[in-house]
Structures are given as C-alpha cells and as structure tokens.
Amino acid sequence: MEKPGEIPYVAAMQTESAALMPIPGHIDPVPVPRARVARPDGRIDLLGLSKLELRMALETSQLEPKQAKLRAKQLFHWIYNRGVTDFSLMTDISKTMQPWLANRFVISRPQVVEAQVSTDGTRKWLLRSPDGQDYEMVFIPDADRGTLCVSSQVGCTLNCRFCHTGTMRLVRNLEPSEIVGQVMLARDALGEWPSQPEGRMLTNIVMMGMGEPLYNFDNVRDALKLVMDGDGLALSKRRITLSTSGVVPMMARAGEEIGVNLAVSLHAITKEVRDEIVPLNRKYGIEELLQACADYPGANNARRITFEYVMLKDKNDSDEDARELVRLLKLYDLPAKVNLIPFNPWPGAPYECSTPERIRAFSNIIFEAGISAPTRTPRGRDIDAACGQLKTAAEKKSRAELDRQAEEKLAALG
C-alpha cells in the first residue's frame, strides 16, 4: 500500500529513464535525476505506457495477473487505436470494472494553453505539462500528406545560432507520455480516431520540434515505439523522421533501436562556419558526422538520409559551398537528399535569408550532381511556426514586459 503522495512502482519504473536530463558539454551528456511530479489525486496516468507497463500497472493495483494481461491488451487498444480517454466508453470492459479503473487511473492529454492557425493552414499548439513547463508542436497540412512536428525537450541545449529555440535554456526532457501525447492531441483535433492506415490527414511525423531528440534517446524511442505499434497508432517507421544536429554516439543506436528515417542538421560544410552556427560541431566534427551517416543502419537509395541546410546570406550559400557539399556527400557515398531551408527570421536574429536567386543557384549545382535538393516552402511564419522559430510564449516576452512584471511583483510585496 503506497503512502499518500508516494509514486507507485510502475510509475517510477515508467519514468526512470525519463527522469534523466542529459546536459551536453565537453564530454558526453551527464544524466541528472529530476523528481517526478505526482498527480494530486494519486491516480496513475496510463498515457505513454506500453502493453507490458499497462499490465504491470494493473498488477500493482492488485489485479490478478491473468486478468491484468487481458485488461492491458484492451486498454492499449482503447487508448492508442481509438483515442478514448473515458473508461466508461470502453464497451468490452465490464460495468463493474470501469469505475475500478477510473478510481485508480487516468488517460491524459497535454494541456493546451494556446492553439493558432496560420493563413496557410499550419496549426501550432502551445502545450503545458503538469509541472508548468511549456512546449510546442506544429501540424503542417499538404495536398498529399500532413506532417506533425513533435518536440522532444522543453527548451534546447544546442544553441544553434540561426534557431530561435536554441536561444532558450534547456529545462528538462519530455517524457514518453508527453511526446506521444502530442500525436494523440493532434489526432483529437483532426478527428482521426480510430486509427486507420488510409484516408487520414496526419500521415507523417518529424522529430524536429523543440529540443535534440538524441539527447532524450530513451524517451523518444519508447514514444515512437508506441506510435509505430500496429495495434495502436500504427504509423509506419517509413513515415517518421528523426532529426539530429549530429549527436554521433547515439546515431547507430537510433538506427538499430528505432529504425526511422534520419535527418541531419548540417547547415555548413566548413569547420569554421559550422562551429559558429551549430556549436555541437566542436564536439563531433563534419567528417565524424558524415561517417556516422554512412554507417546508419537501413540507409539506402530507397531510404535516403535528409541533410537539412538553412540558407544564410553570405554565410553558407556560395557556389563553392554547394560544390563542397556535393563533394562530401559523394566522398562518403551517402544516399542523400538535401533540404534547402530559407532562413526564417526572428527578432534579434544575427543572420539574413539568402536571396531566392542565390538559393536557386545553390540548388541547381546540387541537382546537376544527381542529388535531390528541393527548397522547403516556409510554412506558418505568421504564427512563428516555421522551421527554427519555435519558442514558447513564456520565453518571448520583451525585456520591458519582464521589467514591468518584476515591478508589479515588488509593488505587491511592498
């Protein structure tokens, strides 16, 4: 019997890896434990639990093992395939069992602080965790697909100079429930329950939101396994892309343990420029990164590695840069696609976007070498939802606004 406020074993087990916050430095990230916030009502949140974890949660609550196994299978289907959050709607669970479950468990969703829709149809949600941390997700609809851009951390450690998210401090890793919860919430908003393989708007997921996914590896892996499970959300691994700025030691594990498509934030082809705009390059250089790409399990011409390249005026956009990029990709014999990303401005940004003519010339050089190099159409700029613009509203307040709030607090204390 747990004491009031004590976290049951299964919940503790669920978040053991989630409680580790990697901090990058001159050595590999050091795990730092973080306390889990228990629900005030003492119930266990089932969102983010695998079939085995659901079974353990039921057994910990004194359900007989054989019964727990059956109920776990039913719950998994209702939670991840049908999107149901109310136990009373689970029609194959008995009327007596439903209140028993409701008294002990809950199936949550992230709290929506703000939902915005761009003029181009892009949607952005500002979400808040139970411990008061904000993070964002973005849905980008296209004629033939719909892509959900999912965050993996609150803030980011990498400080890439062109990226607005990179100006935030890292607060903590998102847990599996918070990562998969973004997908569930998007499905709710789009009315796409139950899960089905065809005819849905949300067809693709990119781990390209706030944070570096490979610095939150275990939680991202566990969440994506739930997303890919054929009995649940059932999204094919070929429709999921994980984007990294180049955390080389984790890339092979990502290929082996997750197996989704890989995107690499390259953005420059010389040490000097990449050191400046992607500081992680000082730790894992371009050659080391490209070798890890060459070794990535499952990469082939049918599953090419995407190299993200933000176009910065007079910084990384010359013809010479394009030719060197081609040389490097061919040197490492990489099955590659290059995504050229027009720089999305934000207040105080130290760069400008390359001109359309310069982007076109850069793209043509890569195309002529036999490598696909499309230019990404900026989406959701008017709601700060475009690539590199994500930064929670709490972090966007001006200095004057922050000073005004501080003065109000002092006045209240006086």
C-alpha positions, -999 to +999 in steps of 0.1 A: +000+000+000+015+033-011+017+062+013-001+094+003+019+112-024+042+082-029+046+072-066+037+036-073+064+012-086+051+011-121+050+049-124+085+051-110+097+025-135+079+043-163+098+075-157+132+061-145+148+070-179+125+100-184+139+115-152+174+117-167+182+150-182+213+149-205+235+180-204+259+183-233+294+196-226+330+188-235+322+152-225+292+131-233+260+141-216+258+135-179+224+122-166+209+144-139+179+130-119+148+150-118+119+144-094+086+133-109+056+153-100+028+130-086-008+137-095-027+154-066-055+128-069-030+099-066-041+082-099-017+068-124-016+083-159-018+055-184-008+076-214+027+067-226+027+032-211+035+001-233+014-031-231+038-045-205+037-013-184-001-013-186-001-049-173+023-040-145+002-010-135-028-032-132-010-059-113+005-033-089-031-022-082-039-058-071-055-071-103-049-109-108-021-115-134-042-133-160-069-106-157-043-079-159-029-093-191-063-093-208-072-058-195-039-044-206-045-055-241-080-040-241-067-007-226-039-005-252-064-007-280-088+019-265-060+043-256-038+042-288-061+028-315-094+045-306-082+076-287-106+071-258-099+088-225-131+078-206-132+043-192-170+043-193-168+043-231-147+011-233-175-012-243-157-045-239-148-037-203-175-047-177-196-020-160-181-030-126-145-028-139-149+007-154-153+026-121-125+004-106-102+017-134-114+053-131-107+054-094-071+043-099-061+056-134-064+084-158-057+088-195-045+123-200-038+148-228-013+177-228-029+209-216-035+233-245-025+269-235-030+283-270-039+270-304-031+290-335-039+286-372-018+302-399-031+317-431-016+287-449-034+262-427-005+254-405-015+248-369+006+254-338-002+244-302+014+258-271+012+230-245+018+229-207+030+200-186+016+192-151+048+208-136+041+241-155+066+237-184+056+249-219+065+233-252+051+235-288+040+213-316+031+221-352+009+204-378+016+212-415-011+201-440-002+195-476-023+182-506-009+146-503+002+145-467+000+160-432+031+163-411+032+167-373+064+184-360+069+169-325+091+183-296+113+162-275+125+186-249+114+218-231+140+242-245+172+230-261+209+228-251+225+232-285+224+269-290+224+268-329+227+305-337+201+306-365+175+288-344+151+307-321+145+276-299+183+274-294+181+307-275+161+290-248+176+272-219+170+235-215+145+229-188+140+192-190+134+162-212+099+154-223+086+120-210+072+093-234+037+103-224+044+140-233+059+130-267+032+105-277+006+129-262+014+154-289+004+128-315-028+119-296-038+156-293-033+162-330-054+131-338-081+145-314-080+179-332-082+163-366-110+139-357-089+109-367-100+081-344-100+052-346-066+047-362-067+036-398-039+031-424-056+051-452-075+083-456-061+103-426-047+138-426-019+131-401+004+108-422+039+118-412+058+126-380+091+146-378+110+148-345+120+184-354+103+204-328+119+219-297+150+200-285+176+175-297+159+140-298+191+121-294+198+138-260+165+123-249+170+090-266+152+065-243+120+086-240+119+093-278+125+057-286+098+045-262+073+071-275+080+063-312+075+025-305+040+033-293+034+054-324+046+026-346+028-002-328+004-020-353-022-025-325-022+012-317-014+044-336+001+022-364+022+048-382+049+032-404+085+038-395+090+049-431+067+079-423+087+090-393+118+111-394+141+118-365+163+150-369+196+154-351+222+181-351+248+154-350+249+135-317+273+110-333+275+084-305+237+079-305+231+077-342+238+040-346+215+032-317+188+053-332+190+032-364+191-001-346+165+006-318+141+029-335+148+024-373+131+055-385+143+079-413+172+101-404+176+138-410+208+157-401+210+194-395+242+200-415+238+237-424+275+243-433+304+224-449+334+240-433+345+236-397+347+274-391+312+281-402+296+250-387+314+257-354+297+291-354+262+282-363+259+246-349+282+246-318+279+208-314+303+206-344+331+215-320+324+182-303+315+160-332+330+173-364+317+171-400+338+141-410+328+122-379+292+131-385+292+121-422+309+087-413+281+081-388+256+088-416+274+064-439+271+037-411+235+044-403+215+011-403+190+008-431+201+038-451+199+032-489+186+048-520+151+039-511+156+054-476+179+083-481+193+105-454+180+140-455+205+168-449+189+200-436+207+231-449+194+265-437+203+293-463+221+322-446+230+352-468+268+354-473+275+328-447+270+293-462+253+299-496+281+304-522+286+282-553+318+270-537+298+258-506+274+239-529+302+222-547+319+212-515+286+198-502+283+177-533+320+165-529+315+155-493+283+136-500+299+117-528+331+111-508+311+093-481+289+076-507+258+088-490+223+081-502+213+117-497+186+143-502+194+179-493+165+201-480+173+237-485+156+258-459+151+296-464+161+312-431+131+321-410+137+355-393+130+362-357+137+394-336+173+398-329+185+371-353+221+376-364+215+364-400+195+372-431+180+348-455+197+342-488+180+357-519+157+335-539+182+337-568+211+325-547+190+296-533+181+286-568+217+287-580+228+267-549+201+241-556+209+238-593+245+229-585+234+200-563+207+188-587+232+188-615+254+164-595+225+140-593+214+148-557+179+160-550+179+195-534+144+209-531+138+242-514+114+239-485+084+263-487+083+282-454+050+274-436+034+291-406+057+321-405+029+344-394+024+324-362+061+317-356+056+280-365+082+278-393+115+259-390+137+274-364+110+297-350+096+276-322+100+292-288+074+291-261+054+322-253+068+324-218+102+329-234+091+355-259+083+383-235+102+415-242+126+429-216+102+458-210+074+433-203+096+413-179+107+445-161+071+456-158+061+423-142+091+425-118+080+460-107+044+448-102+057+419-080+078+444-059+048+467-056+026+439-044+052+429-018+056+465-006 
